[in-house]
């Protein structure tokens, strides 16, 4: 008898359309995540060219659920920066979809020691990812590696959740197998528990926890990646260079133009509560008197200071990553030297 209280929903058997046409979109952020969806295998090669589309006329809103099963057989067109990193709202939607796919243990079995050894990555990439998203492959395979990293992160997190929420150390191995999560075979669950409970794995988990505790900086900008935050900063700077008046707090200031409020009743950088009419008045787009202008300027300076602080924090994180890469390379070089001596 399998347990039904595991926090990860078993994969759904519904399928995404086999073919689709390209349509850019603007996704909302408030749509709840559905259970993972499956994708059909018959890929058709009759997609229209991106250049034939009018992005403004064809722009639509899609939720994560709709992205997994696109309406009107549409494909999503993600955007990339010069470093081939995902940016814009499309990046958030693609990341959410990759999280759902990566957590689907019917596509990526849990009985592998390492993500690099999972043999279904290319199959899911071609039959699911490329069926929902349209983008040109780069010659160095950078985009594909980024997507694989997203899938791999979700796969690892799913296995961690499964172990800590669905395994009971007070029960015997056979009892745990009997109470395994829905959608996982007894053979796979037995292998996974043997692997997680082995001395080697326990020691590795302990070491990883120790290394994690030594990190000086953590990513604190929510679900947005550093690449997305960087693009928003560049857009704000470009807007302010074109129009000096955009530096004054208003409904059309540089922050509003760059981030575009998701809802008319919400204001960027003001948190929950304040509305457009409360801050700017019912019919005005600019502060009406000297006091309001002064207060508006104070708020804008505060937001700009917070933005500058985020830039410094991002730089610190990037520096830390560079140091970690250098250390890891030094360890790998040392291991290679030791192997040569043997």
N, C-alpha and C positions, 0 to 999 in steps of 0.2 A: 504493500500500500504506500503510495507516494504522498508526500506532504504538500498541502496547498497553501501554506502560510509563508512560503519563501518570498522575500521582497521583490524578486525578479520575475516578471510575468513570463510564462512560456511563450515561445514564438507563435505568431499567428500563421494560419495557412493561406491567407488571402494573397493575391498576386498583384503586382504592378503591371500596367499596360506594356505590351511588347514593343510598341513603337511610339514615337512621340515627335512633336514639332517644337521648335525652339521658341521660347518666349521669355524675355527678361522679366523680373518680378521684384516686388518689394515686400518681404515677409514681415509679419508681426512677430512680437517676442513673447506674447502672453499665452500662446496656444499650448495646452498641456501635451506632453509627449505620449504617443500611443504605444501599444505593444509593437515589437519588431514585425515588419512585413517581409514576405518572401517576394522574389522577382522571377519572372518567367525567363526562359532560356533562349527563345527564338528572337534574336536581334535582327532588326531590319535595317537596311542601308539606304533608306529613302529620305533622310533628313534634309530639309531645305538649308540653304546657306544662311549664315548669320547676317551677312551684309544685306540681305534682302529685307530685313526687318526694320521697322521703325520703333526704336526702343521706347519713345515716349508714348506712342499710340498703343503699343502692345504690352505695356507694363501692367502687371496684375499683382494682387496680393496672394501669397500662398502660405499656408501653415505647414508645420512639420508633417502632420498627417496627410495633407494634400500632396506634399513633396514625395512621400512614400508611394502615393498612388495619384499621380498628377491628373488634374482635370483636363479634358479635351486633348489627351495624349501629348501634353506639353513637356518640354525639357527645360531645366533650369540652367541659366548661363552664369556661372560664377565669375567674379572679377579677381585679377591678380595684380600685385604691384611689380615693380621692376625686378625684385628679387624672387618673383614667382610665389610670393606669399599671398594667401587668400585675404581679401579686404572687403569692406562693405557689409551690408546686411546679408548678402548672399553667403558670406563666410560663416555667419552664425547659424544659418539654416543648414548648410552643408555639414558643419561640425555636429549639429544635433542629429542629423540623419546618419552620419558615420558612427555616432555613439549608439544609435539603435541597431545598426547593422553589426557593429563590433560586439554587442552584448547578446547577439543571437547565436546561441550555442548549437543550433542545427546547421549553421553555416560555418562556424569556427568551433570545432570540438574542444572541450576543455582538457582532453587527455593528451596534451603536449607539454614538454618541459619548457619550451621557449617559443615565443611568437615567431621567431625566424624560421622555425621548423613547421609551422602551420602551412599545409599544402593547398589550402583552398583560397588563398588570398587573391590570386590572379583570376580565378573563376568568379568570385564575388565582385571584383573590380570591373571585369568586363560585362558581366550579366546583370549587375545591379547598379553599381555606381555610374557607369557610362550610360545606362538606360535612363537614369534620372537627371544626370547633369551632362551638359555639353561643354567641352573645352578642348582646345588643341593640345596634343601631347608635345612637351618640349624634348629636344634631342638628348638631354642629359637625364631625363626621367625624374626631375626634381618634384614635379607636381604629383606624380604617382607615389613617390617616397613619402611625401607629406601626408597623402591620404592613407597610405599604409600605416603611418605612425598614429594617425587618428584612430584607425580601426584597432591597432594593436593596444593603444592605451585603454580603449573601451573593453577589449577582450581581457586585459589584465585586471582591470577594476571589477569586471563581472566575476572573474574567478575568485577574487579577494572577498567580494560580497557573499558569494555562494558559500565559501568556506566558513566565514565568521558568523553568518546568519542561519545557515542550514546544517552545519555540523555540530553535533552535541558530544562533547568529550566524555560525558558521563555514560553514554550509551556504548555498546559494543560495536565493532565494525559492521557486523551483520545487521544490527538494529539500525545503524545509520544508513546502510544501503537500502534497507526496507523503507526508510522514511526519506528517501532521496527526493530532490525537487522534480516537479513534473517536467517532462521533455528530455530528461537525461537518463540514459540506459544504466542498468546496474553495473555493467562492465566498465563504462566510462567513469561512473561515480566511485567505484572501488579503486580504479587506477589513480584518480585524482586525490582521494583521501590518503592512499599509500604514499603518493608523491608529497603532499603537503605535510604529512606527519613524519616524514623521514628526517633523520638527524641533519642531513646535508641541507635540506630546504629550511628547516627551523633555524639553523645557524645563519643561512643567507638572509632570512627575514630579520633576524636580530641585528645583523650587520647593516642592512639597509635602513632600519629604524635609527640606528646610531648615526649613520651618515646624514640622514634627513634632519636629525636634531642639530647638526652642525651648520646647516645652511643659515646664512645671515639675513637673506632677503627672500620674501615669498611674493608670488603674484597676487596683488590685491585689487586689481581693476575689474573684478567680476568675471563674467564669461567672455569678455572681449579680449582678443589676443593683443600682444604688443604691436603687431603689424597693423591691426585695425585702429588702435589708438594713435599710432604714428600717422596713418593716413588722415585721420580726423584733424590732428594738429596741423598738418600741412594744408588742409583745406581751409582751416580757420585763418592761418597766416596769409594764404593767397587772397582770401576775401578781404582781409583788413588792408592789404597792400593796394587792392583795387579801389576800396571805398573807405576813407577815414571815418565816415559817420557810423560804420558798422561796429566801431569800437565802443560806441555808446550803447548802454543797455536799452533794448527795445525789442519789439516783436519780430524785427528783421535784422537783429544784430548778427555778428559773425558766428556766434555759437549756434543761434537758431538756424542760420543758413547752412552751416556745415553739418549739424546733427539732425535737423528736421524732426520736430516733435512728432512722436508716434500718434498722439491724440491731441486734438485742439485744446482740450482742457488741461494739458500738462505743459510744464515749462522745463526746458533743459537746464540742469544745474541747480534747480530750486528744491528738489526732493518732493515728497508727497505733501499735498495740501494746497500750496499756492496755485491760483488759477490765473489765466491771462487777464481777466477783467480786474482781479484784485491788484495785480502788479502794475498794469498799464492803463487801467480805467476801461470803461465800457466802450468808448468810441475812439480813443486816442492811440496812436502808434508811437508817440514820443512823450517823455515827461512834460507836464504842463507848466511847472514852475521851477525856480532855482533850487528849492529844497529837494524836490523829486529828482532833478537832474543830478544833484550832488549825491543823493542816496543811491541812484542808479549807477553812477560812476563808481561808488564805493563797492557795490555788489559785483560789478564787472571786474574791478581790480582784484577782488577776493577770488573770483573764478579764475582769473588769469594766473594768480599766485598758485592756486591749486593745480592748474594745468602745468605750470613750471615745475612744481614739486613732483608731479607724476613723471615728467620728462627725466628729472634727476633720478627718481627711483627706477625708471626703466633702464637708464644708463648703468646704474649700479647692478641691476640684474644681469644685463648684458656682459658687464665686466666679470661678474661672478661666473657666468657660464663659460666665458673665455678662459678663466683660470682653471675651472674644472676640466675643460677640454685639454689644457696643457698638462695638468696632473695625470689625467687618464692616459694621454699619449706617452708620458714619461714611464708610467707603470707598464704599458704595453711594450715599450722599447726594452724595458728591463727584463720582462718575461721572455721576449724574443732573444735577448742576449743569453739568458740562462738556458734556453732550449738549445742554442748554438753550442754552448759549452758542453752540454750533455752528448 
